[in-house]
């Protein structure tokens, strides 16, 4: 299930009209990595995250909000499982 962060990445890529391959090429990763980021099963690290946000014109405030939403959802899942 895609996360808020993944949805933000996918929306940014769609707005730019880029393919998974194009984003991956610019960042030096394969399309499977970009897909994993969009699905919320992985996160780009350090410089790749900064470059991805710059490329997709994602503001730090947008990224912060999405990360917080993901963290809250993880807590909710843990609470339901307990």
MMTF fields as JSON, N, C-alpha, C and O atoms, coordinates in Angstrom:
{
  "mmtfVersion": "1.0.0",
  "mmtfProducer": "UNKNOWN",
  "numBonds": 327,
  "numAtoms": 328,
  "numGroups": 82,
  "numChains": 1,
  "numModels": 1,
  "chainsPerModel": [1],
  "groupsPerChain": [82],
  "chainIdList": ["A"],
  "bondAtomList": [4, 2, 8, 6, 12, 10, 16, 14, 20, 18, 24, 22, 28, 26, 32, 30, 36, 34, 40, 38, 44, 42, 48, 46, 52, 50, 56, 54, 60, 58, 64, 62, 68, 66, 72, 70, 76, 74, 80, 78, 84, 82, 88, 86, 92, 90, 96, 94, 100, 98, 104, 102, 108, 106, 112, 110, 116, 114, 120, 118, 124, 122, 128, 126, 132, 130, 136, 134, 140, 138, 144, 142, 148, 146, 152, 150, 156, 154, 160, 158, 164, 162, 168, 166, 172, 170, 176, 174, 180, 178, 184, 182, 188, 186, 192, 190, 196, 194, 200, 198, 204, 202, 208, 206, 212, 210, 216, 214, 220, 218, 224, 222, 228, 226, 232, 230, 236, 234, 240, 238, 244, 242, 248, 246, 252, 250, 256, 254, 260, 258, 264, 262, 268, 266, 272, 270, 276, 274, 280, 278, 284, 282, 288, 286, 292, 290, 296, 294, 300, 298, 304, 302, 308, 306, 312, 310, 316, 314, 320, 318, 324, 322],
  "bondOrderList": [1, 1, 1, 1, 1, 1, 1, 1, 1, 1, 1, 1, 1, 1, 1, 1, 1, 1, 1, 1, 1, 1, 1, 1, 1, 1, 1, 1, 1, 1, 1, 1, 1, 1, 1, 1, 1, 1, 1, 1, 1, 1, 1, 1, 1, 1, 1, 1, 1, 1, 1, 1, 1, 1, 1, 1, 1, 1, 1, 1, 1, 1, 1, 1, 1, 1, 1, 1, 1, 1, 1, 1, 1, 1, 1, 1, 1, 1, 1, 1, 1],
  "groupList": [{"groupName": "UNK", "atomNameList": ["N", "CA", "C", "O"], "elementList": ["N", "C", "C", "O"], "formalChargeList": [0, 0, 0, 0], "bondAtomList": [1, 0, 2, 1, 3, 2], "bondOrderList": [1, 1, 2], "singleLetterCode": "X", "chemCompType": "L-PEPTIDE LINKING"}],
  "groupTypeList": [0, 0, 0, 0, 0, 0, 0, 0, 0, 0, 0, 0, 0, 0, 0, 0, 0, 0, 0, 0, 0, 0, 0, 0, 0, 0, 0, 0, 0, 0, 0, 0, 0, 0, 0, 0, 0, 0, 0, 0, 0, 0, 0, 0, 0, 0, 0, 0, 0, 0, 0, 0, 0, 0, 0, 0, 0, 0, 0, 0, 0, 0, 0, 0, 0, 0, 0, 0, 0, 0, 0, 0, 0, 0, 0, 0, 0, 0, 0, 0, 0, 0],
  "groupIdList": [1, 2, 3, 4, 5, 6, 7, 8, 9, 10, 11, 12, 13, 14, 15, 16, 17, 18, 19, 20, 21, 22, 23, 24, 25, 26, 27, 28, 29, 30, 31, 32, 33, 34, 35, 36, 37, 38, 39, 40, 41, 42, 43, 44, 45, 46, 47, 48, 49, 50, 51, 52, 53, 54, 55, 56, 57, 58, 59, 60, 61, 62, 63, 64, 65, 66, 67, 68, 69, 70, 71, 72, 73, 74, 75, 76, 77, 78, 79, 80, 81, 82],
  "secStructList": [7, 7, 7, 2, 2, 2, 2, 2, 2, 2, 2, 2, 2, 2, 2, 2, 6, 7, 7, 2, 2, 2, 2, 2, 2, 2, 2, 6, 1, 7, 2, 2, 2, 2, 2, 2, 2, 2, 2, 6, 1, 7, 7, 7, 7, 2, 2, 2, 2, 2, 2, 2, 2, 2, 2, 2, 6, 7, 7, 2, 2, 2, 2, 2, 2, 2, 2, 2, 2, 2, 2, 2, 2, 2, 2, 2, 2, 2, 2, 2, 2, 7],
  "xCoordList": [0.844, 0.0, 0.897, 1.753, 0.701, 1.545, 1.401, 0.315, 2.489, 2.521, 2.278, 2.256, 2.095, 1.931, 3.17, 3.066, 4.338, 5.576, 5.641, 5.997, 5.295, 5.301, 4.325, 4.629, 3.159, 2.16, 2.681, 2.44, 3.395, 3.976, 5.003, 5.017, 5.863, 6.852, 6.167, 6.543, 5.164, 4.477, 3.756, 3.787, 3.105, 2.399, 3.388, 3.119, 4.523, 5.541, 6.063, 6.279, 6.265, 6.752, 5.699, 6.025, 4.432, 3.346, 3.203, 3.013, 3.295, 3.195, 4.317, 4.128, 5.456, 6.613, 6.537, 7.215, 5.7, 5.566, 6.732, 7.051, 7.369, 8.544, 8.166, 7.188, 8.946, 8.769, 9.638, 10.526, 9.372, 10.217, 11.665, 12.598, 11.828, 13.172, 13.903, 15.09, 13.187, 13.814, 14.276, 15.381, 13.441, 13.81, 14.994, 15.957, 14.911, 16.008, 17.317, 18.37, 17.253, 18.47, 19.134, 20.35, 18.337, 18.878, 19.511, 20.528, 18.91, 19.388, 20.405, 20.981, 20.618, 21.592, 21.094, 21.876, 19.783, 19.193, 18.313, 18.042, 17.873, 16.99, 15.53, 15.197, 14.671, 13.256, 12.593, 11.621, 13.109, 12.555, 12.749, 11.89, 13.873, 14.104, 13.107, 12.535, 12.902, 11.946, 10.541, 9.792, 10.19, 8.883, 8.737, 7.683, 9.786, 9.752, 9.549, 8.822, 10.173, 9.981, 8.53, 7.941, 7.956, 6.571, 5.581, 4.508, 5.928, 5.051, 5.231, 4.443, 6.264, 6.506, 7.226, 7.243, 7.821, 8.557, 10.034, 10.774, 10.462, 11.847, 11.843, 10.883, 12.921, 13.093, 14.456, 15.429, 14.546, 15.872, 16.683, 16.138, 17.974, 18.82, 19.448, 19.62, 19.782, 20.533, 20.43, 19.406, 21.515, 21.621, 20.58, 20.086, 20.241, 19.224, 17.86, 17.111, 17.548, 16.283, 16.265, 15.266, 17.349, 17.434, 17.321, 16.618, 18.013, 17.96, 16.581, 16.098, 15.936, 14.596, 13.624, 12.836, 13.681, 12.774, 13.028, 12.086, 14.287, 14.603, 14.082, 13.495, 14.306, 13.876, 12.36, 11.854, 11.637, 10.175, 9.523, 8.298, 10.366, 9.879, 9.003, 7.947, 9.468, 8.789, 9.439, 10.651, 8.628, 9.127, 9.391, 8.767, 10.315, 10.638, 9.414, 9.25, 8.565, 7.356, 6.415, 5.773, 6.336, 5.515, 6.081, 5.342, 7.393, 8.049, 7.871, 7.559, 8.064, 7.894, 6.479, 6.3, 5.49, 4.099, 3.86, 3.228, 4.351, 4.158, 4.865, 4.312, 6.077, 6.818, 6.078, 6.001, 5.54, 4.78, 3.51, 3.154, 2.834, 1.642, 2.009, 1.29, 3.129, 3.575, 3.902, 3.567, 4.552, 4.909, 3.652, 3.571, 2.678, 1.429, 0.687, 0.126, 0.684, 0.017, 0.714, 0.046, 2.027, 2.765, 2.406, 2.244, 2.277, 1.884, 0.465, 0.199, -0.429, -1.819, -1.861, -2.597, -1.073, -1.036, -0.54, -1.097, 0.508, 1.05, 0.026, -0.104, -0.687, -1.684, -2.827, -3.318, -3.248, -4.316, -3.867, -4.665, -2.59, -2.069, -1.858, -1.787, -1.761, -1.465, -2.692, -2.608],
  "yCoordList": [-1.174, 0.0, 1.248, 1.402, 2.108, 3.313, 4.19, 4.315, 4.78, 5.687, 7.11, 7.377, 8.017, 9.43, 9.936, 10.699, 9.503, 9.914, 9.358, 10.068, 8.087, 7.468, 8.145, 8.355, 8.48, 9.175, 10.539, 10.97, 11.217, 12.521, 12.375, 13.169, 11.355, 11.116, 10.811, 11.355, 9.942, 9.553, 10.739, 10.913, 11.557, 12.733, 13.712, 14.278, 13.907, 14.796, 14.309, 15.093, 12.994, 12.418, 12.564, 12.882, 12.331, 12.451, 13.893, 14.132, 14.847, 16.258, 16.655, 17.486, 16.068, 16.367, 15.613, 15.965, 14.574, 13.778, 12.836, 12.485, 12.424, 11.551, 10.095, 9.789, 9.22, 7.79, 7.354, 8.085, 6.165, 5.589, 5.515, 5.795, 5.132, 5.006, 6.339, 6.416, 7.39, 8.717, 9.216, 9.741, 9.054, 9.483, 8.656, 9.193, 7.365, 6.492, 6.846, 6.846, 7.149, 7.498, 8.746, 8.779, 9.759, 11.006, 10.765, 11.373, 9.88, 9.643, 8.505, 8.259, 7.822, 6.731, 5.455, 4.694, 5.219, 3.987, 3.367, 3.998, 2.143, 1.514, 1.876, 2.432, 1.547, 1.906, 1.169, 1.664, -0.012, -0.758, 0.001, -0.045, 0.696, 1.496, 2.644, 2.895, 3.335, 4.449, 3.929, 4.558, 2.789, 2.18, 1.849, 2.094, 1.296, 0.956, 2.207, 2.166, 3.309, 4.569, 5.01, 5.448, 4.891, 5.314, 4.406, 4.857, 3.145, 2.201, 2.242, 1.653, 2.935, 3.049, 1.861, 1.703, 1.022, -0.135, 0.181, -0.628, 1.342, 1.797, 3.314, 3.932, 3.899, 5.352, 5.665, 4.978, 6.688, 7.086, 7.628, 8.222, 7.42, 7.896, 9.24, 9.58, 9.988, 11.226, 12.046, 12.668, 12.035, 12.889, 12.532, 13.414, 11.244, 10.853, 11.454, 11.877, 11.488, 12.085, 13.574, 14.085, 14.264, 15.696, 15.938, 16.85, 15.121, 15.287, 14.957, 15.626, 13.919, 13.546, 14.69, 15.058, 15.245, 16.351, 17.566, 18.227, 17.857, 18.983, 18.725, 19.604, 17.521, 17.161, 17.247, 17.717, 16.787, 16.745, 18.0, 18.098, 18.967, 20.227, 20.004, 20.618, 19.114, 18.839, 19.72, 19.666, 20.523, 21.425, 20.63, 19.597, 21.123, 20.435, 20.336, 19.346, 21.336, 21.295, 20.173, 19.526, 19.949, 18.853, 17.506, 16.61, 17.374, 16.127, 15.881, 14.761, 16.904, 16.772, 16.31, 15.43, 16.895, 16.523, 15.065, 14.337, 14.626, 13.244, 12.27, 11.224, 12.605, 11.739, 11.629, 10.545, 12.73, 12.699, 11.859, 11.116, 11.966, 11.151, 9.672, 8.854, 9.333, 7.935, 7.439, 6.308, 8.274, 7.889, 7.673, 6.705, 8.565, 8.411, 7.147, 6.445, 6.862, 5.651, 4.399, 3.421, 4.415, 3.276, 3.067, 1.927, 4.141, 4.036, 3.472, 2.611, 3.95, 3.455, 1.959, 1.222, 1.505, 0.073, -0.741, -1.793, -0.254, -0.969, -1.033, -2.053, 0.055, 0.083, -0.887, -1.557, -0.968, -1.892, -3.339, -4.204, -3.597, -4.959, -5.405, -6.601, -4.453, -4.803, -5.293, -5.623],
  "zCoordList": [0.0, 0.0, 0.0, 0.872, -0.953, -1.032, 0.206, 0.771, 0.608, 1.746, 1.263, 0.061, 2.214, 1.851, 1.116, 0.155, 1.577, 0.922, -0.493, -1.433, -0.637, -1.961, -2.916, -4.09, -2.398, -3.227, -3.665, -4.793, -2.768, -3.092, -4.219, -5.159, -4.118, -5.17, -6.504, -7.542, -6.466, -7.703, -8.334, -9.553, -7.505, -8.029, -8.656, -9.715, -8.006, -8.563, -9.894, -10.818, -9.984, -11.249, -12.334, -13.478, -11.982, -12.958, -13.449, -14.642, -12.525, -12.907, -13.859, -14.747, -13.668, -14.516, -15.852, -16.817, -15.883, -17.099, -17.32, -18.456, -16.228, -16.323, -16.093, -15.411, -16.665, -16.43, -15.26, -14.824, -14.762, -13.716, -14.189, -13.437, -15.451, -16.02, -16.064, -15.748, -16.457, -16.55, -15.181, -15.045, -14.193, -12.845, -12.355, -11.807, -12.557, -12.152, -12.818, -12.179, -14.103, -14.848, -14.268, -14.078, -13.992, -13.445, -12.071, -11.739, -11.279, -9.921, -9.831, -8.771, -10.94, -10.942, -10.292, -9.722, -10.378, -9.847, -10.928, -11.949, -10.703, -11.688, -11.413, -10.366, -12.374, -12.241, -11.085, -10.513, -10.734, -9.608, -8.295, -7.414, -8.168, -6.965, -6.877, -5.817, -7.983, -8.003, -7.696, -6.948, -8.271, -8.011, -6.525, -5.937, -5.916, -4.492, -3.644, -2.652, -4.018, -3.295, -3.387, -2.399, -4.581, -4.788, -4.061, -3.659, -3.89, -3.201, -1.688, -0.948, -1.237, 0.192, 0.795, 2.015, -0.041, 0.475, 0.673, 1.232, 0.221, 0.396, 0.347, -0.112, 0.825, 0.804, 0.23, 0.542, -0.602, -1.077, 0.088, 1.018, 0.025, 1.122, 0.769, -0.402, 1.808, 1.732, 0.472, 0.191, -0.285, -1.47, -2.526, -3.228, -2.646, -3.633, -3.274, -4.155, -1.989, -1.558, -1.885, -2.391, -1.602, -1.91, -3.409, -3.844, -4.2, -5.663, -6.21, -7.124, -5.652, -6.096, -5.828, -6.699, -4.632, -4.294, -5.181, -5.618, -5.443, -6.322, -7.735, -8.365, -8.212, -9.572, -9.719, -10.738, -8.688, -8.749, -8.177, -8.1, -7.774, -7.214, -5.977, -5.822, -5.111, -3.851, -2.786, -2.577, -2.124, -1.078, 0.201, 0.443, 1.006, 2.256, 3.158, 3.87, 3.136, 3.963, 3.509, 4.336, 2.204, 1.687, 2.116, 2.524, 2.019, 2.404, 3.898, 4.304, 4.716, 6.163, 6.51, 7.352, 5.871, 6.135, 5.776, 6.543, 4.627, 4.196, 5.134, 5.473, 5.551, 6.472, 7.805, 8.381, 8.292, 9.549, 9.402, 10.317, 8.281, 8.042, 8.056, 8.63, 7.424, 7.399, 8.795, 9.149, 9.59, 10.96, 11.804, 12.561, 11.678, 12.427, 12.013, 12.854, 10.727, 10.245, 10.775, 11.109, 10.857, 11.415, 12.872, 13.308, 13.635, 15.044, 15.15, 15.988, 14.313, 14.333, 14.045, 14.7, 13.067, 12.732, 13.92, 14.233, 14.582, 15.743, 16.875, 17.552, 17.068, 18.143, 17.845, 18.753, 16.598, 16.23, 16.396, 16.757, 16.132, 16.22, 17.665, 17.948, 18.562, 19.971, 20.712, 21.895]
}
